[in-house]
Amino acid sequence: MNSQLLPLTTEFEIKIKGQSCLLKEEDNIEIMFNSQMIIVAFDNLSYWSFNGREGLNATGVRILNLTNEQIMKIVGGSHAHN
């Protein structure tokens, strides 16, 4: 999180109080094996750092309904700035 751009293989565990999982088990498997990509948006995202640990807090998360072409533009565009 100390970088604005994280590698594509970066894994996050996201827990949201009072909200069930947005993905089905087969979606998670497809993401793990890189056969599916999703883009999510966080509501009211904030960063924290305490005693060498860091994390993010948000009031909500949602999956953006994007085509594969739109996702590739976002991913490809972010790497072009490196």
Secondary structure, DSSP 8 states (H G I E B T S, - for coil): --SSS--TT-------TT---SS-HHHHHHHHTTS----EEEES-EEEEETTEEEEE-SEEEE----HHHHHHHHHHHHTT-
